[in-house]
Structure formats: structure tokens, C-alpha cells
Amino acid sequence: MTTTKGFKVFNPDWTCRGFQYEVGNTFEENVVPSVCDRGFHFCKEAKDCFNYYNFDPNNKVAEVIALGEVVEDGDKCATNKIQIVREIPWTELLEMVNLGKGNAGLCNSGNRNSGNRNSGNRNSGDCNSGDWNSGDCNSGNRNSGDCNSGNRNSGNRNSGNRNSGDWNSGDCNSGDWNKSSFNVGCFNTEQHKLKFFDKETDMTFEEWRNSDAFYLLNQIDFRPTEWVWADNMTDEEKAAHPEWETTEGYLKLRDNSNACLEWWEGLSETRKGIIRSIPNFDAAKFFEITGIKA
């Protein structure tokens, strides 16, 4: 009978499902193996084990050989005879489950990531193509927020830099040393009225954020990146991103040049009317900013 090599995760005391294992020994059960039901379970790829177990360095991981009958269901296998060949040190395991170097997370193609599925470097968040991000899905660098293409943002979805707000294309917004909320200047204790289309209004930033128009504009999909799972990748994408076999997909940079137009075309006439009702609405300036002929 042919043998099958694989990997298995155990509790810190080398038990699994109440069964005690030991490195170097062979274990056998008089059963017909069935995945998730009977037999000794393992995975052919080390990274697949963590679809079923926590990625915890306190657990034991071993290289195993199935010596008996083997059945498979997806990425999981079961056998009625298994040999525990050797323990795999955690440092070696990290190299097995990541394409990059020095990663503490899982399925990274970049280097020194403690998060998961990063193609960039030194990220503690997930799915980043940039570097030094603690947030998720950033293509820029040093972001603690999410979905930023700019750098050093603590807010979300910024293409500019050093913003603590959201959806900024400029830099250094929100100001410093403000006691009150929603200011763009410094040392303010009260909220100020906003300008819309370069003219004064009676609306505060908080009122704007609670408006129907802001709700609709917030639905524009400006995500700079999109995770594409292996099942949805084309042959061309797989050839261009060979790391997909380890990461189970790749981080795709999105073209957002038509995001505003696509959003506008999906609105009903009633909702388009809400946008046209923004204080001081100016169709020419709205087109200059968004590319939308409203």
C-alpha cells in the first residue's frame, strides 16, 4: 500500500480528540476511515491544518505518514494507520506556511508580517499590499486605519496622507489640539459651520455626517485593493501571482477611476435628487470633483 505524507496539529500535551500521541510511534485503528468521523486526521499541506486549528505556537505540529487506507475530503484527510515522524519547530513551520521571510502570521507572501495574507512587509493587519500597516486592506504604508492607499492614516479609505478622518484625497486633515469634534483647524472648543461648494452654510460637520447625502456618498466603492480567492482567479492571474498556492489567493489592486460614475448610475432618481439638494449645490463644481454630470 502506498504511503501519504502530511502534517498534523496537536494540543500542547500531544493529545488530539482525547487520543494520546508520541513522536516516533505508529498508531493504528481497526476502522474504515471517514473524514470528520473516524480515523486519524491530517492535511497534506501544513497551511491547511490551520483551517481547523488555531494558529497557536503553543500547539504541537508534526510531520506524519499515513501507512493505511486514506480518504480525502477537500484539504483534509483521514487514515486508519499513522506514524508521527517528527515535531516541526515553530520557526520552521512559519517558513512552510509563508512565501516571505520572518512572518509570524499565516499565508503571507511578504516579509515580517504578524497578520495574515499580506503581500507587503511588516504588517500586523491583514490583506495589505503596503508596509508597516496595523490596519487591514491598505495599499499605502504605516496606516492604522483600513483601506487606505495613502500613508500614515489613522482613518479609513484615504488616498491622501496623515488623515484621521475618512475618504480624504488631501493630506493632514482634522487638525490638532481640538477639544470639540469635527474641526479642520487647531485649538477649537466649538463646532464650526461648513462651506459647501465654496460658500457658507448653516450645517455643522456632525450634521453633514448624519445627512442622507453623506450616507449615499459613503457607498462609493473606493477600496484600493480586493482579495481574490484562488477559486476565482483566472489562469493569467495565477501565472502572474505564483504565490497564490501559498496564500490561497492574491491581493488585487483595483482601478477606481470610474467608481463615482458607477455609483451614480446605480442611484434612483429620488436618491440623485438628495445629492442635488446638498446646500449650495453647484453642478459644475460637482462635475469637476467627481466627474459626474448631475
N, C-alpha and C positions, 0 to 999 in steps of 0.2 A: 504494500500500500504506500502511495506517495505521501510525503510529509509536507506540511504547510507552515511557513514561518510567520510570526506575528508578534503582537505586543499586548500586554495585559496590565491593568491598573489594580492595585490592591490597597486596602487600608494600611495605616502605618504599622500594624502588627502582622502584616502579611495574610490577613483574612479577606475573604470576599464572599458575600452572601452566607456568612457563618461558617464557611469552609476554611480550614487552616492549610496554608501552602508553605512551601520551603524551597528556597533556591537550590537547584541541583537535583531535585527529586522529580519523579514522574507520577502522575495521578491518573487513575482510570475509574470510570463508572460503567456499570452494565446497563446502559440506556441507549436509545436511539436519539441522538442529539437533535434539539429543536431550538432555534434562536429565541431567546427571551423566555424559554420554558425549561428545557433540560440540557444538561451537559456543561462543559467549561467554556466560557465565553472569552473571545479575544477579537482584535482587529488586525488586519494586515498592515495598515498604516498607523504609525504612532499617533499622528494628529487626530485620527478618527476616534481614538479612545476617549477623547475629551468632549465628544458629543454625548457621552453617557456618564462621565465622571467630572468632578470639579478639577480645574487646573490648579492643583494644590501641591506645593513642593513637599508637604508632609506625607503625602501618599507615596507608596512604592510603585515603581514601574519596572516591568521585566520583559526581556526578550523571551519568547516562548516558541515551542514547536508542537504542532498538532500531529500526533502519531496515529490517531484513529480516524474514524469517519468524520468528515467535515461537511457542515451545511452552512450556507451563506444567505443573508438577507440584507441587501444594501451593503453598508460598510461594516457590518457586524457578522461574526462567525461563531459557531458552536461546534465542539468536538467532544467525543467520549473518552479521549486519552490525550493528556497534555504534559509536556515537560517544561519546567521552569528553568531556562538555561542560565540566565544571569540577570542581576539587577542592573538597571541603566541609571547612572548618576544623573541628577537633575541638569547639570551643566551640559551633558551630552544630549539629553532629551531636548533641551531648548534649541540645539543646533538641528535636531531631526525635524522639529515642527515649524521651524522658521527658515526662510531662504536667506535672510540677512544675518548679521552677526551681533552678538551681545544683546539679544532680545530676552525679556522676561515674560513677554506676552505670548500669544498663540497666533500662528499663521501670518507672520509679518514677512514682507519682502525687503523692508528697510532694515536699519540697524538701531540697536539700543532702544527698542520700544518696550514699554511695560504694558501698553494697551494691545489691542488685537487688530489684525488685518490692516496694518499701516504699510504704505509703500514709501513713506518718508522716514525720518530718523528721529530718535529720542522723543517719541510721543508717549504720553501717558493716557491719552484718549484713544478712540477707535476710528478706523477708516480715514486716516489723514494721509494726504499726499505731500503735505508740507512737513516742517521740522519743529520740534520743541513745543508741540501743542498739548495742552491738558484738556481741551475740548474735543469735540467729535466732528468728523467730516470737513476738516479745513484743508484748503489747498495753499493757504498762506502759512506764515511762521509765527510761533510764540503766541498763539491765541488761547485764551481760557474760555472763550465762548465757542459757539458751534457754527459750522457752515460759513466760515469766513474765507474770502480769497485774498484779503489784505493781511497785515501783520499787527501783532500786539494788541488785538481787540479783546475786550472782556465782554462785549456784547455779541450779538448774533447777526449773521448774514451781512457782514460789512465787506465792501470791496476796498474801502479806504483803510487807514492805519490809526491805531491808538484810539479807537472809539469805545465808549462804554454804553452807547445806545445801539440801536438796530438799524439795518438797511442803509447805512451811510456809504456814500461813494467818496466823500471828502475825508479829511484827517483831523484827529484831535478834537472831536466833538464831545459835548456835555460839560466842559469847563471844570474849574477847580474850586474847592473850598465853598461850595454852596450848601446852605442849611436847608433850603426849600428844594422842591423836586422839579425836574423837567426844565432846567435852565441851560443856556448855552454860554453864559458869561461866568464871572467869578464873584465870590463873596456876596451872593444874593440870599435874602431871607424870605422873599415872596415870589410867587409865580408871576410871570410876565405874559402879556398878550403877545400873540404871534403875528408875524407878517405872512400873508398868503399871496403869492404872485406879486411880490414886492410892494404890497400895500398893507396898511394896518388893518387888524380885525379886532373883535371883542372876544376871541377864542383863546383859551389857555392851551398849553401843550397837553395837559391831562384831559381836557375836553376833546381835543383832537384825537387823542388815543382812544377815547370812548365813542367816537363817531362811527357811523355806518360806512362813511367813505374810507376811513383808515382801515376798517375791517376788510373791505373789499380789496384795497391796495395791498394789504398784507398777504393776500392769496397769490400774488405774482410769484412764480417759482424761479427764484434766483439762485438755487442751490448750485455751487460751483462744481460739485462732484456728485457722483452717483455710484453706489456699489452694484456691480453686475455679477450675479452668481454664475458659477460655471455652467449650469443648465441653460442659461440664457445667452451665453457667449457664442459669437459666430466663429467659424474656423479662422477667419482673418484675425479676430481679436485674440484667439488662443495662440496663434503664431507670433503675434506682436507682444504678448504678455505671457511668456512661458512660466512665470511664477504662479499662474493660476492653479497648477497642480498642487502646490503647497497651500496657497491662500484660499483655494476653493472659489476663486473669482478674481476680479481686479477692480481698482478704483478708476472710474471713467471721468475725465474732465468734460463737463457739459458746455455746450455753446448756448449762452444766454442772450445772444444778440436779438432774438425775436421774442423774448419772454413777455415783454409788455404787450406786444401786438397779439400774441396767442391768448393772453389773459383777457384782453379787451374783446376779442372776437367771441369769447365764451360767455360774455355777460349778456343778460337780458336787457331790453330797452329800459326797463324800470331801474335796474342797477346802474346802467350808464347814466341815467338821469341823476342818481345820487352823486356820482362823480362830478357831473356838470354843476351840481348845487354846492360844491365846495366854495367857501367865501372867496369873493373876488375872482372867480374862475375866469381864466384867460386862455382861450383855445390855442392861440399862437404859442404862448409860453409852455402850455401843457404839451404841445407837439414838440417843441424844442427840447424838452426834458425827457419825454417818454417815447417820442416817435409815433404817438397816437393822434390821429385826426379825429377829435371828438366833436 
